Amino acid sequence: MPEYPDLDIPQNPRLAQNIVHFARALRRAGMPVGTGRIIDAVRAVGAAGFTSRRDFYWTLHAACVTRPEHRAVFAQIFRLYWRDPRFLEHMMGLLIPAMRGLNEDRGAEAAEKRAAEALLDGAEAPDRDIPEPKDEDALLEIDASATQSAREQLRTLDFEQMGTEEIAAARRMLAQLSLPVPPLPSRRMGADARGRVLDAGRTMRLAMRRGGEITQIAHRSPRARPPDLVVLCDISGSMSQYSRMVLHFVHAVANTQRANDAKPGWGKVHAFTFGTRLSNVTRHLATRDVDAALAAAGREVQDWEGGTRIGDCLTAFNRDWSRRVLGQGALVLLITDGLDRGAPDALAAQVQRLQLTARRLVWLNPLLRWDGFAPKAQGIAAMLPHVDMVLPCHSVATLEDLAEALAARGAAGHKARLMAMR
């Protein structure tokens, strides 16, 4: 439970009705809270009592929260609904498109904007009081031709700061993205009329069909094969929202490739999640419905929004899976913030082994959204020398730029800048 200053709980004799309204706000925020859970919550509060704030919080938490990813939403709505007497004014402030200057306000925390939208239930944000000009000469004409559209703003908006409708729109945008890459040349040869290598066997077989007379000389050239893609996604507490959106993107890449086999793309797409342990969720990507795919993956993964053991999970991957999925020179996407509590030397050794096994190791780090980010953490400093490229992954625009960065040979992303800051 997040630590907030002690505030008086609103005194209302109709506690059951307040719990019902609170549960409806959770439902509007995307949590599966039905009538049965609301009844269980009312009965649980009646059995546990209403004397301790902490007990009241965890009683409702036990009755309403069924998935780890819903903890942040529940905590924010509980704080706004039960603990802050000025929650309505605060929520309205989150939804007002204010102009920010030198005294910039605090940004919305994780899931706070979704909680505001759920509690307001479609209420319109109040307009700013704009004083009217005293005379007609004081009117200003503003050219809005260069302003960003709503779609452009959504492309650059941080996943962690999105509301419920914005997340749904971002998922639709991610479902339309693709990640095309050039195919790789292989040692296997294939028939090619313009090839430079003589195919003696096929030439003789063609001649035998015409009584031994050589009328056509066959040629061949090396075949091109699509590379494999391996995704290692951190699902710890600090990476939960980013990992969920990146998995939406990976699902779109995998299913787009299956639907367009003739179009150059990826061979096999493998996905792994890790927090405190490594989980293989590749088979869930075969499901066409992205919501069903991620729901099945969430039921299998038990450490969502838990701790982080990057070194131990990479050790398990290098030991159990690297030979199976990296044997054909696959490209590896490592999605994590690099905040590991383990030994940095062991982490560096495992990342180095992963880089030597993969054809290319690309690190997607959402912390790069900060202009002043520096690799000061031990885990980040240990991983940085052993990756080929470091890129951000905090918005739709950054995932759109990923394809261009992968296609550019020799591109190092932000690695050179971060190495210079060490």
N, C-alpha and C positions, 0 to 999 in steps of 0.2 A: 504494500500500500504506500503511495507517495506521501511524503511528509509535508503537511500544510499547517499553517498557523491555526490554533484552536479558534473556532468560530461557533457561535451558538446555533444549534439546529433549530429550524423554524418550529415554533410551537403550534401544532395543528391537531385537534382531537381526531380528525378523520385521517388517521395514518394509513389505513388500507387504501383509500382513494389516492393518496400521494404516491404510494408504492405502485399502484396501477399506472398512473401518469409517468412515473419514472421508468417503468418497464416499457411503456409505449415509446418513450424517447430512445431507449436502447434499441428497440426494433427499427425505428426510423434511421438510426445510425448504422444499420446493417447487421445487427446481432440477431440470431434466431431465437427470440424470446416469445413464446406462444402463451396461450391461456393457461396451459398446465403449469408452466414455470412461474407465471404470475401468482397462481394459487399457492404453489409451493413456497414462494417468497413470502407471501402474507402469513402462511402458517409457520414458517421458520422464524420470522420476526416475533410472532406471538409466543413461540416456545422459548426463544433465546432472550427476549426482553428488549427494552429500548433504553437501557441505562448507559451503555458504553458506546462511544462513537466507533471505536475500532471493531468491537464485536458486531455492531450494526453493519459496518462496511463489509466484513467478511461473511456475514450471514447472507446478505444480498448477493455478494460475489459468488458464493457457493451455489446459490439457487439460479443465477442468471448466466454465469460465464461457463461455457463448455469448451472453448478453444483458447489456446495461449495467445493468439493474435488479437483477441478481443479484450485483453486486460487493459490496454492503454485507453481504449474507447470507454470502457466501464469506469476507469479511474477519473477520466476527465468529466464525464457526465455526472458522476456521483459528487465530485467537488463542486460543480456548477449548480447542481440541483439542490443538494442537501446542506452544503457547508458554507457557501458564499451568499450572503443576503443580497448582494448587488450583482447577481449572476446575469440578469437580463441586460443590464447596462454594459457589462463586459462582453457578452455575446454579440450585442449590436455593434460594439466597437470592432469586433473581429470581422464583421461583414461589410463595414463601410469602406469603400475604396478611397482612402484618404491620401493626400499628397504628403510625401515624407521629405523632411528637410534635415537640418542639422540635428534637431532633437528627435531622432527616430524612435518610434515606439517599439515596444517589445513585440517580436514576431510570435505568431501562434505556435504553440508547442505541438508535439506529435498528437494527432487525433483530436486536438482542441477545436479546430474549425468544424470537423464533422460533428462533434458534440454540440457546438453552437447551432448548426443547421438542424440537428435533430430536435433540440429543445425549442427553437423558434418555430419549427413546423411551418415553414413557408412565409413567415412574417417578413414584411419589407423593411429594409434597413432605413433608418431615418436619414433625411437629407441634411447636408451641412447648411448652416445658416450663412448664406452668401448675401452681403449687403448690396442693395441696388445702387447703381451710380446716380449721383445727384443731377448730372446734366448729360445731355446726349453726346457731348464731346469726349466724355470719359469712357465711352464704350470701347472695348478691346475686341479686335477680330482675331480669332485663333484659327490657324491653319492646321486642321487635323488630318491632312493627307499623309503625313509621315508617322502617324501614331500606329501602334501595334494593334492588330485585330485580336479578337478573343481567342482564335485558334493559335495565333503566334504567341500570345501570352501563356496559353496552356502548354505549348511546346517547351517553353523555358522555365516553367514553374517547377519548384522542387517537389518531388513526390511526397515528402514528409509534411508539406504545407498545404496539400490538396484537401478539398472537401469531398463529400460523398459523390456529388454529381461530377466533380472534376476528375475524380479517380475513375469513374465509369467512362467518361469521355476519353481519358488518357489510355485506358485499356482498349477502347475501340481503335484508337490511333496506333497502338502497339500491334494490334492484330493485323493491320494492313502493312506493317513494315516487313522488309526482307533483308537478308544479309548475304548478298551474292559475293562469291569469291572466285577468282580464276582457278581452273582445274590444274592439277599437278601432272607433270609427265611421269610415266611409269616405264619400267623396263619391258613390259609386255608389248608385243608388236601386233598391229592390226592392218587389214587391207586398206590401201590408200592409193587411188589412181595417180595422185601427184606425189607419192612418197619417193624418197631418194634411195631406199634400200631395196635391192632386188629380192623378190619372193620366188626363189627357185622351185620350191615344192608346188606352189599354186600354178606357176607357169607350166610345169611338166604335166600337171593334172589337166589343165586346159588343152595342152597339145594332144594328150591321149584321147580326148573326145573328138579330135579331128584327124585321127589316123597317125598321130605322131608329128604332125607338121605344126611348128610354132608360128602361130599367127598373132599372138597377143602376149606381151610380157607384163607380168603382174609385179606390183611394187607394194611396199608396206612402210609404215612409219610407227613410231612409238605412240601408244594409246594414252589418252589423257583420262585421269580418274579424279573424281571429286574428293576433296580432303574431308576427314572426319572432324567433328566438333565435340569437345568435351567441356562441360560447364561445371565448375566447382563453386557452389553458392553458399555463402555464410548466412545463416538464419538466426544469429544471436539477437539479443534484444536491441542493440544499436543498429542492426542491419535489416530488421524484419520487413519494414515497408519497402525498402529498396529491393530486397531480394524477391519479394512477391511480384513487383512490377517487372523485374528482370526475367523471372520465370514465365510471366505472361509473354514477354518478347521471345524467349527461347521456344516456348510452345508454338508461337506463330511461325518461327523459322523452321522448326521441325515439320509442321504440318504443311507449310507452303512447299517445302521440298518434296513431300510425298505426292502432293497434287500436281506438281510440275516436274516430273522426272526428266523430261527432255531439256529443261532449262538448267544451265550450269548452276551448281549450288553445292550443298554439303552432301557427303556420303551418309554416314551414320551420325546421329546426334545423341550423345550420352549426357545425362544430368545427374549430379550428386549434390546433396545438401549436407552441411556440417555445422555443428554448434559445439556440443560436447562429444558427439560421435558422428561417424560418417554413415550416410544413408543413400542408397541408390534409388532414384525416382525415375529412371529412364522409361520403364514400361508404362508409367502413367502419362507420358507425353504422347503416346499413341492414341489416346482418347481425343476425339475431335472437339468436344466441348471443353473449353479451357477451364470453366468453373468446375466441371466434374473432375477434370484432370488434377487441378490444384487441391480440390477437396479430398480426393483419394490420396494424394501425396501428403496432405496435412494429417490424415488419419494414420498414415504409416510412420511419419516423422514424429518422434516424441520429444525432441529437444528444441522445438520452435520457441524463439524468444528466450532461450536459456543463456547459459554461459558460453564462453569462447575458448576452444582449445585447438587453435589452428595447427600447431605443430603435431599434436597427437593424431588429428584427423588426416593430415597430409601423410603422416607415417603409415596409417592404415591404407590410404589410397595407393601409395607407392608400393606397398607390400602386396596388396590383394588385387588391385585393379589396373595398375599401370601397364602390365604386359598384355592385358586383354583388350584395352581400349586405345592404347597409344602405340601399338605395334606398326601401324601404317602411317606414322608421322602426323598425328592429329594436332590440331590447334587447340590450345587450352585457354579458356576464359576463367580467371580466378576472381570472383566477386567477393571482396571483403574489405573492411576498413583497416585491417592489419593490427588491431588492438588486441594483442595476445598477452596472456599473463604467464605463459610458460617461459622456458629458457630460450633466449634469443639465438644462441649457438645451434641448438637442436632445430629450431625453426629455419634458420638459414641453410642448414644442411639438407633439410627436406625440400625446400624451395629450389635449391640448386639441383638436386636430383630430379625434380619434376621438370625443370628447364632443360636438362640434358636429355631427358626422355622424349619430350614433346618437340614438335617442329617449331612451335612458337608459343611463348607464354605471355599472355596479355593480362594485366592486372587492372580491373575496374574498381576504382575506389571512390565512393561518394564524398569523402572528405575533401576532394579536390574542388568542390563547389566553393570553398572559401579561398579568397584571393591571398590571404596571409597564411595559408597552410604550409607548414614545414615538417619534414620527416623527423620529429624529435622523439617520438615513441620508440622504444627498443624494438618492438615487433616490426614496425614499418621500416626502420633503419636496417634491420636484418634482412628483410625481404627484398628491398629495393635493388641491390646490386645484381640479383639473380633473375630478374624479369626482363623481357624484351621491350615491353611497352607499358606505360601507366596512363590510364584514361579515366575521366569521370563517368559516372552512371547515375546521376541524380535527377535527370529529366528526360523527356521524350527526345529533345533535341540532341542530347549527348549520345543516346542510343542510335539515332539516325546518323550521327557522324562516325559511329563505330565502323560501319561498312567501308567508308572512305578511308579511314585510318588503316584498316586491315589490308586494303588493296594497295596502299602506298608502300612500296618496298623501302626498307631502311628507316621508316618513321618510328620514332621513339616516344611519341606522345609528350607527356610532361616529365619523362624520366630525367632528361638532361638538366632541366631546371631544378628538380628536386635533389639530384646528385650534387649540384653546385651549392645547395643550401645546407648540406650536411656538415 
